[in-house]
């Protein structure tokens, strides 16, 4: 019954903003670190950002200053605020929950940055 459901993807112009959401259920959300990954066509999946159960955050260098990860444990939801979007940000974005030996993935949401 574990579920991670991403939403908020879509088409946005370069320089625009988008906020992704990852809604979790079926596990003790607050105890897990949550990450955002992305995968562009023909490319490897890469880490975008992570937020731990203690709300420590870290970002890939190319995202630093543009993307912000946050969590609302009362809503069992993690967000990824994406600003100053570039065409190279186009990818399917996935959220992932991690705790010890437990790892869960969402289904992904498409983000397309194009004029």
Secondary structure, DSSP 8 states (H G I E B T S, - for coil): --EEEEE--EEE-TT--EEEEEEEESS-GGGSEEEEEEE-TTS--EEEEEE-TT--EEE-TTTTTTEEEEEEGGGTEEEEEE-S--GGG-EEEEEEEEETTEEEE---EEEEE--
